[in-house]
């Protein structure tokens, strides 16, 4: 992976807080997606990584989902089947994504959960020629 300047290549980690995909809402009233967001919010993040709560990705059959996206020229990824116990995996994957200049983390360097639960890989708006 190539290091990037976080000031010029920010990364957004979007977390669906309405996700539950058949999972129970706990006695605290929080949905599993909101619990995942809370677990991620309690972690230290590299400069330039922004954690954001989002209402719905319409990806309900795939459980709690997150999106990693960056600026121009970077690929976007959607990952599913997550819960708050996987917050360290999401943190690792997001940090690896952020350390690239194009969003492409080599497959073998991705966390195993990301390798097996990638819902979508979306090309940049402007593809390099």
Residue pairs with C-beta under 8 A, 6 or more apart in sequence:
1 96
1 99
1 100
1 105
1 106
1 109
2 99
2 100
2 101
3 99
4 98
4 99
4 100
4 101
6 46
6 47
6 48
6 49
6 98
7 47
7 48
8 71
9 48
9 70
9 71
9 74
9 98
9 101
10 48
10 49
10 50
10 70
10 71
11 48
11 49
11 50
11 68
11 69
11 70
11 94
11 97
11 98
12 49
12 50
12 52
12 67
12 68
12 69
12 70
13 40
13 49
13 50
13 51
13 52
13 66
13 67
13 68
13 90
13 94
14 52
14 53
14 54
14 57
14 66
14 67
14 68
14 69
15 33
15 36
15 37
15 40
15 51
15 52
15 53
15 54
15 64
15 66
16 33
16 54
16 55
16 56
16 57
16 59
16 64
16 65
16 66
17 31
17 33
17 34
17 37
17 53
17 54
17 55
18 31
18 33
18 34
18 55
18 56
19 31
19 32
19 33
19 36
19 56
19 57
19 59
19 60
19 63
19 64
19 65
20 31
20 32
20 33
20 60
20 64
21 32
21 60
21 61
21 62
21 63
21 64
23 31
23 32
23 63
23 83
25 31
25 32
26 35
30 38
32 63
32 64
32 83
32 84
33 64
33 65
34 53
35 83
35 84
36 64
36 66
36 82
36 83
36 84
36 86
36 87
36 90
37 51
37 53
38 84
39 84
39 87
40 51
40 87
40 90
40 91
41 51
43 87
43 88
43 91
45 51
45 91
45 94
45 95
46 95
46 98
46 99
48 98
49 94
49 95
49 98
54 67
57 65
57 67
57 78
59 65
59 78
59 80
59 119
62 80
62 81
62 117
62 119
63 80
63 81
63 82
63 83
64 80
64 81
64 82
64 83
65 78
65 79
65 80
65 82
65 119
66 78
66 79
66 82
66 90
67 76
67 77
67 78
67 79
68 76
68 77
68 79
68 93
68 94
68 97
68 103
69 76
69 77
69 103
70 76
70 97
70 98
70 103
72 124
72 125
72 126
73 101
73 102
73 124
73 126
73 128
74 100
74 101
74 102
74 103
74 124
75 102
75 103
75 104
75 121
75 122
75 123
75 124
76 103
76 120
76 121
76 122
76 124
77 97
77 103
77 114
77 118
77 120
77 121
77 122
78 118
78 119
78 120
78 121
78 122
79 90
79 93
79 113
79 114
79 117
79 118
79 119
80 117
80 119
81 113
81 117
82 89
82 90
82 113
82 117
86 113
89 111
89 113
89 114
92 111
93 105
93 110
93 111
93 113
93 114
96 105
96 109
96 110
96 111
97 103
97 105
102 124
103 124
107 115
